[in-house]
Amino acid sequence: MPEPKFIFQVTIDCAPEVEDEFNKWYNEVHMPLVMKGGMLESAARFKVTDATETPVSKYTTMCVFKNRAAFEKWLSSDILAAARANTAEVMGGKDVTWTSRTFYEPIATFGDWPIRT
């Protein structure tokens, strides 16, 4: 059975007045920048719904890595450094907050979990 992938999860909040600009930049500029080089295998963005009343960040991005070594290589890469510089240049001073950045290792999968090798 294939090994489950590692997940890097980022959560973000932004003010309603910058939401359209933020989402356009994030999808069209930021994610293509961080995806360069092939270290990050895939990613997906999600927006919280009103299905539950849990106080969480509005947006989350889940980035998939083959293993911890791939994540650590990406973390110290020029690719991520360039993406961070662009973030500071474009979103600096705007009401956008990265509320968490968390790296998860797999411990179990159930059903038809899509993040596999």
C-alpha positions as CSV (number, residue, x, y, z in Angstrom):
1,M,0.0,0.0,0.0
2,P,1.4,3.5,-0.8
3,E,2.6,5.7,2.0
4,P,0.5,8.7,2.8
5,K,2.0,12.1,2.0
6,F,3.0,14.8,4.4
7,I,0.9,18.0,4.7
8,F,1.9,21.6,5.2
9,Q,-1.2,23.6,6.2
10,V,-1.4,27.4,6.1
11,T,-4.4,29.3,7.5
12,I,-5.2,32.9,6.5
13,D,-7.6,35.6,7.4
14,C,-8.1,38.8,5.4
15,A,-10.4,41.8,5.6
16,P,-13.5,41.7,3.3
17,E,-12.2,44.9,1.5
18,V,-9.1,43.1,0.3
19,E,-10.5,39.6,-0.2
20,D,-10.9,39.7,-4.0
21,E,-7.5,41.2,-4.5
22,F,-5.9,38.7,-2.1
23,N,-7.6,35.6,-3.7
24,K,-6.7,36.7,-7.2
25,W,-3.0,37.3,-6.1
26,Y,-2.9,34.1,-4.1
27,N,-4.2,31.9,-6.9
28,E,-2.5,33.5,-9.8
29,V,0.8,34.6,-8.4
30,H,1.6,33.2,-5.0
31,M,0.7,29.5,-5.5
32,P,2.5,29.3,-8.9
33,L,5.6,30.8,-7.2
34,V,5.6,28.2,-4.3
35,M,4.9,25.3,-6.7
36,K,8.0,25.9,-8.8
37,G,10.8,23.4,-8.6
38,G,8.7,20.3,-8.0
39,M,9.4,19.9,-4.3
40,L,5.8,20.6,-3.4
41,E,3.7,17.9,-5.2
42,S,0.3,19.5,-5.1
43,A,-1.9,21.9,-3.2
44,A,-5.5,22.8,-2.6
45,R,-7.2,25.8,-1.1
46,F,-10.4,25.7,1.0
47,K,-12.7,28.4,2.4
48,V,-14.6,27.8,5.7
49,T,-18.3,27.3,5.4
50,D,-21.2,28.2,7.7
51,A,-21.9,24.4,8.3
52,T,-20.4,24.6,11.8
53,E,-19.9,27.5,14.3
54,T,-16.2,27.1,14.9
55,P,-14.0,30.2,15.2
56,V,-11.3,29.5,12.6
57,S,-9.4,31.3,9.9
58,K,-11.4,31.8,6.7
59,Y,-9.0,30.2,4.3
60,T,-6.7,27.2,4.4
61,T,-4.2,25.9,2.0
62,M,-3.0,22.3,2.2
63,C,0.3,21.6,0.5
64,V,1.4,18.0,-0.2
65,F,5.0,16.8,0.1
66,K,6.3,13.3,-0.5
67,N,8.3,13.3,2.7
68,R,9.8,15.5,5.4
69,A,13.1,15.8,3.4
70,A,11.2,17.4,0.5
71,F,9.5,19.8,2.8
72,E,12.7,20.8,4.5
73,K,14.4,21.3,1.1
74,W,11.5,23.5,0.0
75,L,11.5,25.4,3.3
76,S,15.1,26.5,2.8
77,S,14.8,27.0,-1.0
78,D,15.2,30.2,-3.1
79,I,11.8,29.4,-4.4
80,L,10.1,29.9,-1.0
81,A,12.3,33.0,-0.3
82,A,11.2,34.6,-3.6
83,A,7.5,33.8,-2.8
84,R,7.9,35.4,0.7
85,A,9.5,38.5,-0.8
86,N,6.7,38.8,-3.3
87,T,4.2,38.4,-0.4
88,A,5.8,41.2,1.5
89,E,5.9,43.4,-1.6
90,V,2.3,42.8,-2.7
91,M,0.4,42.1,0.6
92,G,2.6,44.0,3.0
93,G,0.5,46.6,4.9
94,K,-2.8,45.1,3.9
95,D,-5.2,43.5,6.3
96,V,-4.1,39.9,5.6
97,T,-2.9,37.7,8.3
98,W,-1.2,34.3,8.1
99,T,-2.7,32.8,11.2
100,S,-0.8,29.5,11.3
101,R,1.7,27.4,9.4
102,T,1.8,23.7,10.4
103,F,3.6,20.7,9.1
104,Y,1.8,17.3,9.6
105,E,3.2,13.8,9.3
106,P,0.9,11.0,8.4
107,I,-0.2,8.5,11.1
108,A,-3.2,6.8,9.4
109,T,-5.5,7.0,6.4
110,F,-9.1,5.9,6.1
111,G,-11.3,5.2,3.1
112,D,-10.4,6.7,-0.2
113,W,-8.1,9.4,1.1
114,P,-6.8,11.2,-2.0
115,I,-3.3,12.1,-0.8
116,R,-1.3,9.0,-1.7
117,T,1.8,8.2,-3.8
